[in-house]
Amino acid sequence: MSIGLGIFLFVVGAILTFALNVQTDWIDLDLVGYLLMGAGIVVTIIGIALLVRRRQSITTVRSDVDPATGTRVDQRATETDPLP
């Protein structure tokens, strides 16, 4: 979701900066466009960082000795964060 929002902000900012030739007295559309493009880049980078962080997994290995038979028992468990 945040990656898509970042791309959307960047595209809207690029349109305001490069595609429109409208002059207004009360707002500078080029500055607004550059600000939106900067915000889009920041939101995209944060979204990618959160996506990479979410995909990490933890593997736990336990080794025990069964008292009845005296054999070694290995247990493996892997935990991953579920995707929303």
PEMOVEN-V947008 format. One record per run of one state. SS is the DSSP state (hx for helix, st for strand, lp for the rest). FROM is the first residue (numbers start at 1). TO is the last residue. If there is no record, write none. Layout:
SS;FROM;TO / SS;FROM;TO
//
This chain:
lp;1;1 / hx;2;19 / lp;20;28 / hx;29;54 / lp;55;56 / st;57;65 / lp;66;71 / st;72;80 / lp;81;84
//
